[in-house]
C-alpha cells in the first residue's frame, strides 16, 4: 500500500519479452497488484512474465490482438474489481521509470487531483533524448488538446505515464475510449466533461532499448480529427445542453461566421466577386473564436 491506499499498476504488453521482466522486477514494493494484460503476443511475453515469479502479478491474456487501449481498459477493469484505490499505467517496454511513480501518486492520494500524468515538455531538460520530430508533434498536439479538452494549462497530453483515482475511473465508460494511441487525449476530454481535475507532473523522458510502435505522421492526423470531434462534443455537453451558457453562444456564433466566411471565400475564388466580405467575415469569426476560448478558460 501507498499511504494507506491500495495501488494497482496496469501493464499493457504486446511482444515485450525483452523488457517486461525488468518492468516487473523494478516495480516498487508498495504496489499491491500488477495487472499485466498480454494482447495476444506472438513472442514469449507470457512465459517471461511467469518466470519473473512475482506474486503480485495477475496476467490476463487477450485471445486476439485488440490494441494497446483495449489492453489498458482490461487492466483498468481488473483494478476496479480488486478495489484498487490508485491505478497507474506503465508500459511494458521499461520506458517509464518506477522511481517517479510517487510523484504521480501523491496528488491523487492527497485529493488535489483525480488524474495525474507525466509531463516531458514544460522544461527543456525533461525532453533530453526526444527527437525534434517527436517534440514538434507533441507540442502541436498539446495545443490542440488544450482547446479540445478545456484543460488550458495542460502539458504533454500524449504522456501515458498516469495515475487515476478509482472514483474517477469508475465514472469513465471504458468501452467508449478511442481505441488507438490517441486515447490519452480522448480520456482527458471525457474527464473534463465529467468534472474531474487533472494535474501535470514533470517527469524526464526515458528512451533506451524500446522501439516506438507509433507512426507519427498518421498519428497526428488521426488524433487531430479526434480532437476536433471531441471539442464539438465537449462544447455541447458543457455549454449548450441541458443549459445554454455564454461560451456555448459565442462558440456557436464563431462557427457560423467561420463557416460563412469560408464559403464566401470559396465562392469568390471561383466567381467574379470580391474577396473582401468573405475575408472580413472569416477574420471576425476567428476573433470571436479566440474570445470564446478566453471565456471558456475563465469559466473553469
N, C-alpha and C positions, 0 to 999 in steps of 0.2 A: 504493500500500500504506500501511497504518497500523501502525507499529511492527512491521514485518516480517510483517504479516498481510494477506491479500487481503480487501478489503471489497467486498461487493455490497449494493446498495440496491434493494429491491423497491418499485415504484411502481404500485399498482393504479389504473386510470383508467377512468372512465365519464363521458363528456361533460365533459371537463376542458380544452377548447381554450382557455379564457380564462386559465388559470393554469399549465398543465402545462409550458410552455416556461420559465417563471420558475423552476419547481422544478428543472428540468434545468440551467439556466444557473447556478443558485446552488449546485449540488452541489459539495462540496469536491474539490480536486484529488487527494486521497489515495484517493478512491473509485475502485476499479478497474472496476466494472461497474454500469450502471444498467439494471435489468430492468423495463421499462415493459410492463405487461400491460393491453391495451385490452380491456375487457369488452363488446365489440360496441357501441361508442359510435355514436350517431346524428348526432353533430356532426363537426367536423374535428379531433378529438383526434389521430388517427394522422398526418394531414398536418402538423399543427403540430409534433408530435414530430420528424418527419423534417426539417422546416425548421430545427429547433434545431441540427442538424448536429453533434451531439456523438458522436465515435467510440466512446465508452464505452457508448453506448445500444444495447440489444438490445430490439426490440419483438416482443412475442408477442400475437397477436390471437385472441380467442375468436370462434368462428363464431356463437355465440348468447350472449345476456346471462345469465350464471350467478350474478352477485352478487359482492360485494367479497371474500368469503372464498375462493371458488374462484380468484379472480384472484390473491390473495396466495399461495395454495397453488401455483399455476402458477409464480409468481415464485420461490418457495422451491425448487421442484424444479429450475428452471433454475440457481439459485445453487449447489445441490449438484452438479449436472452439471458446472459450471465450476470446481469445487473452491474456492469462496469459504470463507474461514475465519470471517469475521464477517458476518452477514447482517442488515441493518436493514430496517425497513419505514417508508416515508414516504408520506403521502397525496399525491395529485396535485393537491390544492387549495391548496397552499402554507401549510397550517395548521401545519406542523412546521418549526421553524427549523433549517436545516442547521448553523448555528454551534453548536448544542447537541449535535450528534452525537458529538463526542469524549467528552462526559460519559457517554454510553451505551456507547460502545465500550470505554472504559478498564477497567471492572470485568470485562468478559468477556475482554478481552485479557490482563488480569492473572491470570485464573483465579479471581477472587474469586466470580464468579457465572457461571452458564451462560446466563442470560437477564436482560437489564436492560430496564427500562421506565420511561417518563416518569411523573412524579408531580406533579399540579397541586393537590393537596389538603392537603398536610402543613403549608403555611404560607399565611396569608391573602393575602399579596401575589401568590402564584402563581395565584390564581383571578381576578385582575383581568380583566374582560371576560366572565366566565362568568355566565350568568343564574342567578337564585336557584332556579328550577325545575331547571336543569341541575345545580346544586350539590346540591340535595336528592336528586335521582336518583342522582348519583354517590356520595354518602355512604351512601345506603341500599344500593346495590349493592356498595360496598366492604365493608360489614359482612357481607352475605350471602356474598360471595366469600371472605372470610376463613374463615368456617365451612365452606363447601363445599370450598375448596382445601386448607385446613390451613396456609396461609401466614398466620400470625396477626398479623404486623406489616405486612401488605400495605397499600398506599395506592393509590387511583385505578386499579382494575383495568380500567377502560374505556379507559385511555390506549393508543392504538395506535402510539405512537412507541416502537419497540422494537429491540433487538439480540439475536440469539441465536447461539450458537456452532454450528458445523457439526456437532460431536459430538452436541449435544442435538437439533438439528433432524433429524438422520438417524434418531433413535430415535422420532420422532413419526410416527404414522400420519396423514398429511395428508388422506387420503380420509375419515377419520372426524371431522374437525373440524366443529364446529357451523357450518352453512353461512350463518348470518346474523351480525349485528353482535355477538352475544354470544360470538363466537369467542375474544376476548381472555380472557374468564372461563373458557371451556372449556379453552383451552390451558394455563392456569395449573393447573387440576386435574390434567390429564394430565402436566404436568411434575413435579408433586409426587409422583405415583404412580410415575413413572419415577426419582425420586430426584435431580432436578436442583435447583440453587439459583437463587433469584430475588432481585434487588435493585431497589429503587426509586431513581430519580434525579430530584431536584427540578428541574423544568423549567417555566417560566411558560406559562400558556395563551396562545395567539396566535389571535385571531379578527379577520378582516378581510373580504375580498371573498367568501370561501367561503360556501356555504349548506349547512347540515347536511341530510342525507337521512334522518336518524333521526326517527321519530315516538316520542317518549319514553314516553308512556303505554303504548302497546302493547309497546314495547321492554322496559320494566321488568317487565311481567307475564310476557312470554315468557322473559326471562333468569332471572327468579326461579324459574320452573318448571324450567329447565335446571339451575340451581344445586342445587335440591333433589335432582334425579335424580343429578347428579354427586356430591353429598355422600354419598348412599347407596352409590354405586359405589366411591367412594374408601374409605369405612369398610370395605367388604367386602374390597377389594383390599389395603389396608394392615394391617388388624387382625383379619380373620376367616378369610381364605383366602390361602395354604395353612396358615398357623399362627395360631391364635387368641391374641390379645393382650388385655391389660387394657382398653384403650379399646373394643375390639370387644364385650367383655362388658357394660361399663357403658352404652355407647350402645344395645345391644340391649335391656337391661333398661329403660332410659329410654323407648324407643319403645313397649315393651309397656305400661308404666304410663300413658304419654300417651294411647295408643290406648284402653286400658280406661277411663281417666278420661273421655275424650271420649264414648265410648259410654254410660257411666253417666250423664253429664250430659244427653245427648240423651234417654235413656230417662226420666230424671227430669223433663225438660221436658214430656214428653207423657204421663207417668203420674203417679199419685198417690203418689210416693215422695220421700224426702228427697234434696236436692242434696248433702248433706254427704259421703257416701262417695265420690262421683264427684269432688267438688271437692278432697278430700284426696288422692285418687289422682293427679289431674292435677297438683296442686301438687308432689307427691313426684316425679312424672315430670319436671317442669320443673327441679326442683333437681338431680336426677340427671343430666339432660342438661347443665346448666351445669357440674357436676362433671366430666362426660365431656369437655367442651371444654377444661377446665383440664388434665386428664390428657393429652389429645390434644396440646395446645400444649407441655406439658412433655416429651413423648416425642420431640420433634424435636431 
